[in-house]
Amino acid sequence: MRRCHPWVFAGSLESTPPPASPRGPLPVTAGRGEVLGWAFTSPRSPLAARLWSFLPDAPDPGFVKELIRSALALRQRVVPEDTDGYRAIHAEGDFLPGLVVDRYGPVLAVQATTEGTEMARPYWLPPLQEFFPGSVIVQKNDLSSREGEGLALEDELLWGEHVPERVEFRERGMRFLADIFSGQKTGFFLDQRENRNLIRQHAGGRKVLNLFSYSGAFGVAAIAGGSPWVEQVDSAAPALELARLNHRLNGQDPEGPDRKVDFILADVFDDLRVRYTLAQKWDLVITDPPAFAKKRGDVERACRGYKDINRLAIKLLPPGGLLLACSCSGPVSAELFQKVLFAAALDAGARIQILEERGAGPDHPVSVYCPEGSYLKAFLLRRV
């Protein structure tokens, strides 16, 4: 606790913590009764408490309001112009453990990932209502962490009128749809915004292959950047339909005679092997799979998957071709992911340069006291 890490595991406690209470946080004390901080508890979780303050006195709603005000002040500085889709609160990264708030234009999508965060709602909801007047606030509850703590999994409307299933928002002038209720995460991968901009900058004149395309946002950004042709590959038909809608929103007609995009419904691993057999070449390839590892026990298997997918992707690159290789697996560190890419390049028999190492945008800050909040890795590679 003296190192200001907010997590308290059940095994480090002398007794089981009492249930979380909406009346406020509970003190976490050392053996001699010294108050180390104040936490909202999750007694049914191995991670039994998360500290919201390391001060001697209990934090009140005003304390939490100032944390939210500080988080939003950061977004005013780091969110680019003509953008109203971003992460407004990033849990531990904004010193508000377990609380995620994504803004999609007029809608705030909230995730309270733990029982303690759920009980803290009287602390964090009023500031959101005050700082985003006129917004609709919906809480997305279908999370494995909530299920493990016996919490409700049905989505809730916390404030405002009915929310449409898909909400339009802007990202650097591009228009996208967030699939609020049935989409992944809170409806969109906001954490890839800066990496989409990177693709936009490099896509001019390059044919782009977007693997695990989901909403198709990388492909939209590529065409906006001047790509003459994009192929979106995903194993889910609803994802490809959402990608079509996003292309239409941006004036990129996916069916017209001048279309620059195609959609491939396929298992990505199988699709890549077919492309390699056909000796296809792509100027820019993006591999952005779902998390292959959600816990430490998954890491070895995940690394095999990352190596295979990127080995095949590298084989499709001509000299000068680019690969944006991504991993959102928290247990796979950036150092380990780089080693996997090294092994993939070695097996592909290719000379590869690292042009950039990247992560999520600055609206996804990481607390220096809680480095576990860093999860997204992205390497821009070039075949020589």
ZASEGU-957751 format. One record per residue (C-alpha): residue number from 1; residue in three letters; x negated, y negated, z. Coordinates in nm, 4 decimals, m for minus. Each point is the difference from the previous one (the first is absolute). Example, Ala and Ser with C-alpha at 12.3 -4.5 7.8 and 13.67 -1.06 7.14 Angstrom:
REC  resi  resn  X  Y  Z
REC  1  ALA  m1.2300  0.4500  0.7800
REC  2  SER  m0.1370  m0.3440  m0.0660
% end
This chain:
REC  resi  resn  X  Y  Z
REC  1  MET  0.0000  0.0000  0.0000
REC  2  ARG  m0.2850  m0.2374  0.0724
REC  3  ARG  m0.0918  0.0302  m0.3670
REC  4  CYS  0.3491  m0.1283  m0.0925
REC  5  HIS  0.1021  0.3086  m0.1955
REC  6  PRO  0.3812  0.0058  0.0207
REC  7  TRP  0.0573  0.3758  0.0047
REC  8  VAL  0.0449  0.2047  0.3169
REC  9  PHE  0.0211  0.3769  m0.0449
REC  10  ALA  0.2038  0.2118  0.2366
REC  11  GLY  m0.3021  0.2091  0.0958
REC  12  SER  m0.1741  m0.3027  0.1473
REC  13  LEU  0.2861  m0.0792  0.2406
REC  14  GLU  0.0334  0.1317  0.3554
REC  15  SER  0.3782  0.0237  m0.0395
REC  16  THR  0.2570  0.0001  m0.2783
REC  17  PRO  0.1059  m0.3575  m0.0782
REC  18  PRO  0.3615  m0.0954  0.0645
REC  19  PRO  0.2270  m0.0507  m0.3021
REC  20  ALA  m0.0406  m0.3180  m0.1975
REC  21  SER  0.2380  m0.2771  0.0986
REC  22  PRO  0.1415  m0.2958  m0.1948
REC  23  ARG  m0.0489  m0.2012  0.3186
REC  24  GLY  m0.3698  m0.0285  m0.0671
REC  25  PRO  m0.3415  0.1687  m0.0030
REC  26  LEU  m0.1517  0.1953  0.2858
REC  27  PRO  m0.3423  m0.0535  0.1597
REC  28  VAL  m0.2850  0.2366  m0.0796
REC  29  THR  m0.2237  0.0229  0.3046
REC  30  ALA  m0.3399  0.1400  0.0872
REC  31  GLY  m0.0544  0.2396  0.2879
REC  32  ARG  m0.0294  m0.2799  0.2548
REC  33  GLY  0.3146  m0.1760  m0.1178
REC  34  GLU  m0.1709  m0.2532  m0.2258
REC  35  VAL  0.2354  m0.1080  m0.2806
REC  36  LEU  m0.1721  0.0738  m0.3322
REC  37  GLY  0.2864  m0.1186  m0.2168
REC  38  TRP  0.3689  0.0313  m0.0819
REC  39  ALA  0.1503  0.2659  m0.2236
REC  40  PHE  0.3249  0.1201  m0.1474
REC  41  THR  0.0087  0.3756  0.0562
REC  42  SER  0.0796  0.3072  m0.2071
REC  43  PRO  0.0106  0.2778  0.2605
REC  44  ARG  0.0937  0.2700  m0.2537
REC  45  SER  m0.3031  m0.0732  m0.2176
REC  46  PRO  m0.3633  0.1064  0.0478
REC  47  LEU  m0.0724  m0.3709  m0.0491
REC  48  ALA  0.1908  m0.0911  0.3131
REC  49  ALA  m0.0398  m0.3774  0.0065
REC  50  ARG  m0.1144  m0.2892  m0.2168
REC  51  LEU  m0.1195  m0.3165  0.1631
REC  52  TRP  0.1423  m0.3315  m0.1156
REC  53  SER  m0.2085  m0.2077  0.2415
REC  54  PHE  m0.3257  0.0330  0.1935
REC  55  LEU  0.0757  m0.2921  0.2309
REC  56  PRO  0.0700  0.0381  0.3731
REC  57  ASP  0.3544  m0.1379  m0.0291
REC  58  ALA  0.2825  0.1707  m0.1875
REC  59  PRO  0.0660  m0.1346  m0.3504
REC  60  ASP  0.3412  m0.1613  m0.0464
REC  61  PRO  0.2015  m0.0579  m0.3201
REC  62  GLY  m0.1816  m0.3319  m0.0489
REC  63  PHE  m0.3326  0.1868  m0.0100
REC  64  VAL  0.1269  0.2305  m0.2763
REC  65  LYS  0.1498  m0.2931  m0.1888
REC  66  GLU  m0.3445  m0.1652  m0.0125
REC  67  LEU  m0.1567  0.3214  m0.1306
REC  68  ILE  0.2569  0.0039  m0.2806
REC  69  ARG  m0.0550  m0.3695  m0.0678
REC  70  SER  m0.3743  0.0640  m0.0294
REC  71  ALA  0.0587  0.2934  m0.2381
REC  72  LEU  0.2192  m0.2113  m0.2268
REC  73  ALA  m0.2504  m0.2864  0.0032
REC  74  LEU  m0.2571  0.2418  m0.1397
REC  75  ARG  0.2370  0.0987  m0.2821
REC  76  GLN  0.0518  m0.3622  m0.0938
REC  77  ARG  m0.3720  m0.0188  m0.0703
REC  78  VAL  m0.0690  0.3353  m0.1649
REC  79  VAL  0.3127  0.0841  m0.2020
REC  80  PRO  m0.0489  m0.1239  m0.3587
REC  81  GLU  0.2266  m0.2474  m0.1733
REC  82  ASP  0.3199  0.1147  m0.1687
REC  83  THR  0.0132  0.2990  0.2377
REC  84  ASP  0.2795  0.0809  0.2429
REC  85  GLY  m0.0770  0.3682  0.0504
REC  86  TYR  m0.2584  0.0598  0.2735
REC  87  ARG  m0.0603  0.1580  0.3401
REC  88  ALA  0.1057  m0.2523  0.2616
REC  89  ILE  m0.1052  0.2055  0.3057
REC  90  HIS  m0.2521  0.2835  m0.0077
REC  91  ALA  0.0410  0.1742  0.3344
REC  92  GLU  m0.3265  0.0337  0.1935
REC  93  GLY  m0.1727  m0.2218  m0.2547
REC  94  ASP  0.2147  m0.2896  0.1223
REC  95  PHE  m0.0133  0.1165  0.3651
REC  96  LEU  0.3637  0.1172  m0.0168
REC  97  PRO  m0.0425  0.3782  0.0324
REC  98  GLY  0.2372  0.2171  m0.1975
REC  99  LEU  0.1803  m0.2910  m0.1679
REC  100  VAL  m0.0073  m0.0337  m0.3784
REC  101  VAL  0.1903  m0.2749  m0.1825
REC  102  ASP  m0.0026  m0.0280  m0.3799
REC  103  ARG  0.1589  m0.2912  m0.1791
REC  104  TYR  0.1724  0.0513  m0.3337
REC  105  GLY  0.1380  m0.3384  m0.0957
REC  106  PRO  0.3167  m0.0475  0.2087
REC  107  VAL  m0.0357  0.3340  0.1835
REC  108  LEU  m0.2222  0.1045  0.2897
REC  109  ALA  m0.0577  0.3762  0.0238
REC  110  VAL  m0.1051  0.0962  0.3543
REC  111  GLN  m0.1498  0.3195  0.1346
REC  112  ALA  m0.0152  0.0609  0.3755
REC  113  THR  m0.2171  0.3089  m0.0082
REC  114  THR  0.0112  0.0928  0.3713
REC  115  GLU  0.2454  0.0125  0.2879
REC  116  GLY  m0.1888  m0.2817  0.1692
REC  117  THR  0.0247  m0.2231  m0.3065
REC  118  GLU  0.3694  0.0826  m0.0273
REC  119  MET  0.0545  m0.1049  0.3605
REC  120  ALA  m0.1907  m0.3213  m0.0669
REC  121  ARG  0.2635  m0.1112  m0.2518
REC  122  PRO  0.1341  m0.2778  0.2305
REC  123  TYR  m0.3531  m0.1441  m0.0129
REC  124  TRP  m0.0676  0.0113  m0.3762
REC  125  LEU  0.3406  m0.0314  m0.1681
REC  126  PRO  0.0956  m0.3547  0.1148
REC  127  PRO  m0.3243  m0.1533  m0.1365
REC  128  LEU  0.0576  0.1689  m0.3362
REC  129  GLN  0.3497  m0.1442  m0.0109
REC  130  GLU  m0.1379  m0.3441  0.0853
REC  131  PHE  m0.2974  m0.0010  m0.2383
REC  132  PHE  0.1955  0.1493  m0.2948
REC  133  PRO  0.3367  m0.1785  0.0179
REC  134  GLY  0.2526  0.1314  m0.2463
REC  135  SER  m0.1878  0.3255  m0.0563
REC  136  VAL  0.1431  0.3465  0.0260
REC  137  ILE  m0.1862  0.2256  0.2439
REC  138  VAL  0.0240  0.3766  m0.0459
REC  139  GLN  m0.1805  0.2616  0.2088
REC  140  LYS  m0.1241  0.3099  m0.1808
REC  141  ASN  m0.0018  0.2910  0.2428
REC  142  ASP  m0.0655  0.3149  m0.2020
REC  143  LEU  m0.3525  0.0485  0.1343
REC  144  SER  m0.1748  0.3126  0.1241
REC  145  SER  m0.1270  m0.1887  0.3051
REC  146  ARG  0.3555  m0.0898  0.1036
REC  147  GLU  0.1220  0.3531  m0.0575
REC  148  GLY  m0.2745  0.1300  0.2284
REC  149  GLU  0.1187  m0.2331  0.2751
REC  150  GLY  0.3669  0.0914  m0.0402
REC  151  LEU  0.1004  m0.3416  m0.1342
REC  152  ALA  0.2823  m0.0765  m0.2438
REC  153  LEU  m0.0995  0.0487  m0.3634
REC  154  GLU  0.2895  m0.1852  m0.1645
REC  155  ASP  m0.0832  m0.3411  m0.1454
REC  156  GLU  0.1494  m0.3007  0.1788
REC  157  LEU  0.1125  m0.3453  m0.1093
REC  158  LEU  m0.1316  m0.2259  0.2768
REC  159  TRP  0.0951  m0.3398  m0.1388
REC  160  GLY  0.1869  m0.1489  m0.2937
REC  161  GLU  0.2216  0.1356  m0.2730
REC  162  HIS  m0.0052  0.3237  m0.1963
REC  163  VAL  m0.3344  0.0904  m0.1605
REC  164  PRO  m0.0033  0.1197  m0.3631
REC  165  GLU  m0.1909  0.3221  m0.0500
REC  166  ARG  m0.2534  m0.1805  m0.2196
REC  167  VAL  m0.1249  m0.3482  0.0784
REC  168  GLU  m0.1867  m0.2175  m0.2499
REC  169  PHE  m0.3133  m0.1869  0.1064
REC  170  ARG  m0.2960  m0.1750  m0.1609
REC  171  GLU  m0.3716  0.0805  m0.0051
REC  172  ARG  m0.2215  m0.2572  m0.1702
REC  173  GLY  0.2861  m0.0807  m0.2344
REC  174  MET  0.0754  0.3634  m0.0863
REC  175  ARG  0.3396  0.1312  0.1067
REC  176  PHE  0.0531  0.3304  0.1759
REC  177  LEU  0.2759  0.1983  0.1680
REC  178  ALA  m0.0433  0.1348  0.3515
REC  179  ASP  0.1953  0.3214  0.0513
REC  180  ILE  0.0897  m0.0823  0.3601
REC  181  PHE  0.1955  0.3046  0.1099
REC  182  SER  m0.1281  0.2900  m0.2097
REC  183  GLY  m0.3473  m0.1227  m0.0953
REC  184  GLN  m0.3320  0.0880  0.1571
REC  185  LYS  m0.1313  m0.2022  0.2959
REC  186  THR  0.2339  m0.2994  0.0348
REC  187  GLY  0.0830  0.0074  m0.3707
REC  188  PHE  m0.3223  m0.0976  m0.1786
REC  189  PHE  m0.3785  0.0303  0.0304
REC  190  LEU  m0.0727  m0.3568  0.1038
REC  191  ASP  m0.3470  0.1018  0.1202
REC  192  GLN  m0.1177  0.0425  m0.3607
REC  193  ARG  0.0781  m0.3600  m0.1036
REC  194  GLU  m0.3628  m0.1152  m0.0263
REC  195  ASN  m0.0989  0.3194  m0.1796
REC  196  ARG  0.2828  m0.0527  m0.2498
REC  197  ASN  m0.1444  m0.3432  m0.0644
REC  198  LEU  m0.3403  0.1613  m0.0550
REC  199  ILE  0.1533  0.2280  m0.2643
REC  200  ARG  0.1693  m0.3009  m0.1582
REC  201  GLN  m0.3394  m0.1698  m0.0283
REC  202  HIS  m0.1679  0.3016  m0.1630
REC  203  ALA  0.2830  0.1300  m0.2200
REC  204  GLY  m0.0410  m0.2308  m0.2990
REC  205  GLY  m0.0529  0.2095  m0.3136
REC  206  ARG  m0.0151  0.3249  0.2002
REC  207  LYS  0.2337  0.3002  m0.0243
REC  208  VAL  0.1127  0.0828  0.3543
REC  209  LEU  0.0987  0.3327  0.1545
REC  210  ASN  0.1851  m0.0483  0.3305
REC  211  LEU  0.0172  0.3251  0.1991
REC  212  PHE  0.2450  0.0496  0.2901
REC  213  SER  0.1652  m0.3107  m0.1431
REC  214  TYR  0.3025  m0.0213  0.2353
REC  215  SER  0.1520  m0.3464  m0.0650
REC  216  GLY  m0.2293  m0.0585  m0.2960
REC  217  ALA  m0.1374  m0.3197  0.1511
REC  218  PHE  m0.3600  0.0628  m0.1077
REC  219  GLY  0.1247  0.0495  m0.3551
REC  220  VAL  0.2063  m0.3189  0.0079
REC  221  ALA  m0.3071  m0.1894  0.1191
REC  222  ALA  m0.2121  0.1608  m0.2734
REC  223  ILE  0.2324  m0.1125  m0.2798
REC  224  ALA  0.0227  m0.3456  0.1604
REC  225  GLY  m0.3802  m0.0051  m0.0224
REC  226  GLY  m0.0063  0.0852  m0.3704
REC  227  SER  m0.0095  0.3806  m0.0163
REC  228  PRO  0.1220  0.1202  m0.3419
REC  229  TRP  0.1296  0.3339  0.1354
REC  230  VAL  0.0859  0.1502  0.3401
REC  231  GLU  0.1136  0.3485  0.0940
REC  232  GLN  0.1738  0.0496  0.3343
REC  233  VAL  m0.0244  0.3544  0.1400
REC  234  ASP  0.2000  0.1210  0.2988
REC  235  SER  0.1641  0.3233  0.1117
REC  236  ALA  0.3222  m0.1740  0.1137
REC  237  ALA  0.2626  m0.1089  m0.2531
REC  238  PRO  0.1459  m0.2706  0.2312
REC  239  ALA  m0.3460  m0.1550  0.0289
REC  240  LEU  m0.0341  m0.0217  m0.3775
REC  241  GLU  0.3463  m0.1512  m0.0300
REC  242  LEU  m0.1012  m0.2668  0.2529
REC  243  ALA  m0.3129  m0.0618  m0.2067
REC  244  ARG  0.2158  m0.0544  m0.3089
REC  245  LEU  0.2072  m0.2567  0.1875
REC  246  ASN  m0.3114  m0.1834  0.1154
REC  247  HIS  m0.1343  m0.0184  m0.3556
REC  248  ARG  0.3337  m0.1409  m0.1201
REC  249  LEU  m0.0020  m0.2606  0.2773
REC  250  ASN  m0.3294  m0.1279  m0.1371
REC  251  GLY  0.1045  m0.0142  m0.3639
REC  252  GLN  m0.1973  0.3147  m0.0849
REC  253  ASP  0.2647  0.1874  m0.1960
REC  254  PRO  m0.0624  0.3723  0.0609
REC  255  GLU  0.2262  0.1094  m0.2900
REC  256  GLY  m0.0410  m0.2629  m0.2716
REC  257  PRO  m0.2070  0.0251  m0.3207
REC  258  ASP  m0.2774  m0.2080  0.1573
REC  259  ARG  m0.0145  0.2009  0.3200
REC  260  LYS  m0.3352  0.0382  0.1728
REC  261  VAL  0.0898  0.2634  0.2584
REC  262  ASP  0.1001  0.3649  0.0209
REC  263  PHE  0.1179  0.2086  0.2945
REC  264  ILE  m0.1152  0.3558  0.0654
REC  265  LEU  0.1872  0.2250  0.2433
REC  266  ALA  m0.2612  0.2547  0.1072
REC  267  ASP  m0.2117  0.1365  0.2793
REC  268  VAL  m0.3015  m0.2300  m0.0127
REC  269  PHE  m0.2588  0.2772  0.0464
REC  270  ASP  0.1509  0.2009  m0.2859
REC  271  ASP  0.0365  m0.3088  m0.2168
REC  272  LEU  m0.3663  m0.0924  0.0470
REC  273  ARG  m0.1189  0.3463  m0.0956
REC  274  VAL  0.2029  m0.0157  m0.3214
REC  275  ARG  m0.1425  m0.3421  m0.0838
REC  276  TYR  m0.3534  0.1288  0.0565
REC  277  THR  0.0653  0.3022  m0.2226
REC  278  LEU  0.1225  m0.2380  m0.2726
REC  279  ALA  m0.3190  m0.2073  0.0398
REC  280  GLN  0.1994  m0.3171  0.0721
REC  281  LYS  m0.1864  m0.3176  0.0945
REC  282  TRP  0.1412  m0.2826  0.2099
REC  283  ASP  m0.1662  m0.3346  0.0575
REC  284  LEU  0.1412  m0.0450  0.3500
REC  285  VAL  0.1394  0.2705  0.2287
REC  286  ILE  0.1699  m0.0511  0.3359
REC  287  THR  0.0291  0.2817  0.2550
REC  288  ASP  0.2241  m0.1073  0.2883
REC  289  PRO  0.1435  0.3201  0.1490
REC  290  PRO  0.2111  0.0256  0.3146
REC  291  ALA  m0.1873  0.0737  0.3201
REC  292  PHE  m0.1602  0.3435  m0.0324
REC  293  ALA  m0.0976  m0.0048  0.3706
REC  294  LYS  0.2242  m0.1217  0.2816
REC  295  LYS  m0.1978  0.1657  0.2816
REC  296  ARG  m0.3584  0.1098  0.0557
REC  297  GLY  0.0797  0.3615  m0.0763
REC  298  ASP  0.0983  m0.1005  m0.3546
REC  299  VAL  m0.3284  m0.1708  m0.0883
REC  300  GLU  m0.1870  0.2908  m0.1614
REC  301  ARG  0.2934  0.0927  m0.2234
REC  302  ALA  0.0619  m0.3658  m0.0827
REC  303  CYS  m0.3595  m0.0525  m0.1081
REC  304  ARG  0.0247  0.2934  m0.2383
REC  305  GLY  0.3071  m0.1618  m0.1536
REC  306  TYR  m0.1647  m0.3419  m0.0284
REC  307  LYS  m0.3079  0.1545  m0.1586
REC  308  ASP  0.2021  0.1945  m0.2555
REC  309  ILE  0.2193  m0.2899  m0.1064
REC  310  ASN  m0.2879  m0.2445  m0.0351
REC  311  ARG  m0.2325  0.2523  m0.1697
REC  312  LEU  0.2614  0.0465  m0.2714
REC  313  ALA  0.0656  m0.3737  m0.0218
REC  314  ILE  m0.3713  m0.0721  m0.0465
REC  315  LYS  m0.0125  0.2489  m0.2875
REC  316  LEU  0.2598  m0.2113  m0.1838
REC  317  LEU  m0.2142  m0.3144  0.0126
REC  318  PRO  m0.2128  m0.1096  m0.2951
REC  319  PRO  m0.3227  m0.1909  0.0676
REC  320  GLY  0.1017  m0.3288  0.1555
REC  321  GLY  0.3326  0.1454  0.1178
REC  322  LEU  0.1332  m0.0904  0.3439
REC  323  LEU  0.1587  0.2070  0.2767
REC  324  LEU  0.1841  m0.1456  0.2979
REC  325  ALA  m0.0041  0.2882  0.2507
REC  326  CYS  0.2216  m0.0451  0.3063
REC  327  SER  0.0692  0.1848  0.3246
REC  328  CYS  0.2561  m0.0976  0.2615
REC  329  SER  m0.0898  0.2908  0.2313
REC  330  GLY  m0.0862  m0.1514  0.3362
REC  331  PRO  m0.2115  0.2971  0.1206
REC  332  VAL  m0.2176  m0.0232  m0.3150
REC  333  SER  m0.2501  m0.2797  0.0648
REC  334  ALA  m0.1352  m0.2286  m0.2706
REC  335  GLU  m0.3414  0.1629  0.0443
REC  336  LEU  0.1436  0.3479  m0.0470
REC  337  PHE  0.2106  m0.1074  m0.2982
REC  338  GLN  m0.3099  m0.1464  m0.1658
REC  339  LYS  m0.1777  0.3331  0.0503
REC  340  VAL  0.2956  0.1766  m0.1636
REC  341  LEU  m0.0255  m0.2335  m0.2996
REC  342  PHE  m0.3746  0.0705  m0.0178
REC  343  ALA  0.0739  0.3732  m0.0135
REC  344  ALA  0.2703  m0.0556  m0.2641
REC  345  ALA  m0.2409  m0.1992  m0.2185
REC  346  LEU  m0.2703  0.2640  0.0432
REC  347  ASP  0.2353  0.2816  m0.1028
REC  348  ALA  0.1258  m0.2067  m0.2945
REC  349  GLY  m0.3572  m0.0447  m0.1197
REC  350  ALA  0.0453  m0.3755  m0.0210
REC  351  ARG  m0.2093  m0.3007  0.1003
REC  352  ILE  0.2242  m0.2172  0.2127
REC  353  GLN  m0.0415  m0.3467  0.1499
REC  354  ILE  0.1967  m0.1447  0.2919
REC  355  LEU  0.1118  m0.3489  m0.1024
REC  356  GLU  0.2153  m0.0764  0.3032
REC  357  GLU  0.1092  0.1573  0.3276
REC  358  ARG  0.3380  m0.1284  0.1119
REC  359  GLY  0.2873  0.0590  0.2414
REC  360  ALA  0.3380  m0.1528  0.0725
REC  361  GLY  0.0602  m0.3716  m0.0372
REC  362  PRO  m0.0559  m0.2510  0.2822
REC  363  ASP  0.3684  0.0182  0.0933
REC  364  HIS  m0.0969  0.3444  0.1363
REC  365  PRO  m0.2600  m0.1120  0.2574
REC  366  VAL  m0.1848  0.2496  0.2182
REC  367  SER  m0.0693  m0.0686  0.3660
REC  368  VAL  m0.3706  0.0271  0.0765
REC  369  TYR  0.1057  0.1801  0.3198
REC  370  CYS  0.2112  0.2574  m0.1896
REC  371  PRO  m0.1827  0.1028  m0.3181
REC  372  GLU  0.2458  0.2867  m0.0457
REC  373  GLY  0.2236  m0.2598  m0.1666
REC  374  SER  m0.2207  0.0117  m0.3089
REC  375  TYR  0.1399  0.2660  m0.2332
REC  376  LEU  m0.0046  m0.1077  m0.3678
REC  377  LYS  m0.3171  0.0586  m0.1992
REC  378  ALA  m0.0524  m0.1007  m0.3632
REC  379  PHE  m0.3143  0.0245  m0.2095
REC  380  LEU  m0.0331  m0.1562  m0.3440
REC  381  LEU  m0.2385  0.2261  m0.1942
REC  382  ARG  m0.1585  m0.0370  m0.3439
REC  383  ARG  m0.1302  0.2784  m0.2196
REC  384  VAL  m0.3348  m0.0911  m0.1523
% end
